[in-house]
Amino acid sequence: MGSEISPELFDVAIVGFGPTGAIAAGLLGKQGIRTFVCDKSHEVYDKPRAIALDHEISRVFQQMGVAKKIKPFLEPFTDSVYYGVDGQVIKRMSTVAAPYPLSHTPSVVFTQPPVEAILRNYVGSHPSVTRQLGMTVTDLTQDADLATLTLHNEQGQPSQVKARYVIGCDGASSAVRSLAGIQLEDLGFDEPWLVVDVRVNEHGLAKLPTTSVQYCNPERPSTYVIGPGNHRRWEISINEGEDPKVLATPEGTWKLLAPWLTPADGELWRQATYRFHALVADRWRKGRVFVAGDAAHQQPPFLGQGMCQGVRDAVNLCWRLTSVLQEGAADTLLDSYGTERKAHVTELTTRIKGIGKIITERDVAKARARDEKLLADAGGVVKPMPRQDVQPALTVGSLGSVVHPARGTIFPQPLLMLSNGEKVRMDDIHHAGWKIVFSATASDEFAQAAKHHHLPSLLSLKLGTVSLTEAEGVLQLWFEKHGVQAAIVRPDHYIYGVCLTPQDVSHQLDSLKLV
């Protein structure tokens, strides 16, 4: 399960080897950064918890080189249809139309255990990463230069690990967060729900809806999700006076599933009761310690963004750590990790809460008024709304000075056409890193302005040239939609800034030397 703990100093120590910790360890390991990662568990949890991902996360898998291995465990996410009090359709969530902006299916469902195992195996392929499983963190101290973790193995034997930085990816009850003195802020959502995963047989599948469903029923708000293969998930609200422990027994669970299935229609894979929360860490960095994933935030599951948020945390922090540890960037660059991610998570959680309010309204009169308003706003015809439209842009942090709707959004990943006719994704040729990408109509002055900068390894690309010839026109449409001539793109594919003039290019690239 990895080499023994070495007395050497690590650059980064990660506590928690779930998806967020594995992504962080994999990204750092790929850069050759000396990384330590530990977890209490020896194996991945054998039941699904997260069920949905989006194209931003698939792009990260691509960057890590594991997308093809993970693909068999992904399926497109069906539309989610919202039914009101009287069974009428009041809302419909869908996906963006092809050609896809990131060249991956925009919304997918997935089977977590094998995907998590692939991520762990990927981490193990990097010699710069030391893994230790069956370890519990019992203390954390830090000074101006180092952080020290005290660990105990399953036999109770203590050891210590020293690192320049520590990332707590150790879940909702994070020891790292507690030991660092980081608090959680309550964003005002707290409800008990039962989550049920069923492997449904052929007879049972014939009974079930062909789309995912939000039952906005005041008597019992519920969610139905079509997972990969024969996996189906229900999230069922728990009413006042009901005992969550009883509902989580097979007998209690099958009673709640009675409107859809009987025990003859499939087998229970997992049933567990949760309190759905909306929480965010008050600070994401304390000295040399950071929090990420569920250690930093928890949100209701109504858009399937829990694991996505954790992956975004890992990617956001790891490009900064790479810049500081390998490229000479100032340590202060790490401060904007928490600034960016807290603002983004808070805004997205607020939007998720808004969707949750539609689903969970318990007052019948208010629910009917909700239905009437949604239908009136839709002009009587419910049109699909892409889930991606709910994603906010970054608004603070490492961003350029030109305020524009495209700033802080994700830069597209077009399919490129090679000279031999082969189609490849842009990131497979032009890897993650700082880029400036020009439209096909940008004058030579833009390229000249980009030559005078202080940013290491800035890649300059122009649409329509040999190195950036599109197969589907995604990037051309993006430039036309936003009315800009250039985009400065960060290593995490978020847009640092857009440029309308050559002077914008010079000004924003000059400001990057301060990052």
Secondary structure as UniProt FT lines:
FT   STRAND          10..15
FT   HELIX           19..30
FT   TURN            31..32
FT   STRAND          35..39
FT   STRAND          52..54
FT   HELIX           55..64
FT   HELIX           67..70
FT   HELIX           71..73
FT   STRAND          74..76
FT   STRAND          80..83
FT   TURN            85..86
FT   STRAND          89..94
FT   TURN            101..102
FT   STRAND          107..110
FT   HELIX           112..124
FT   TURN            127..128
FT   STRAND          129..133
FT   STRAND          136..142
FT   STRAND          147..152
FT   TURN            154..155
FT   STRAND          158..168
FT   TURN            172..173
FT   HELIX           175..180
FT   STRAND          184..200
FT   HELIX           202..205
FT   TURN            206..207
FT   STRAND          212..215
FT   TURN            218..219
FT   STRAND          222..226
FT   TURN            229..230
FT   STRAND          231..237
FT   TURN            240..241
FT   HELIX           244..247
FT   HELIX           250..256
FT   TURN            257..260
FT   HELIX           263..265
FT   STRAND          266..281
FT   STRAND          285..286
FT   TURN            287..288
FT   STRAND          289..291
FT   HELIX           293..295
FT   STRAND          297..298
FT   TURN            302..303
FT   HELIX           306..326
FT   HELIX           331..334
FT   HELIX           335..360
FT   HELIX           364..377
FT   TURN            378..380
FT   STRAND          385..386
FT   HELIX           387..390
FT   TURN            405..408
FT   STRAND          415..417
FT   TURN            419..420
FT   STRAND          423..425
FT   HELIX           426..429
FT   STRAND          435..438
FT   TURN            440..441
FT   HELIX           444..450
FT   TURN            456..457
FT   STRAND          459..462
FT   TURN            463..464
FT   HELIX           466..468
FT   HELIX           474..482
FT   STRAND          486..489
FT   TURN            491..492
FT   STRAND          494..499
FT   HELIX           502..511
FT   HELIX           512..514
//
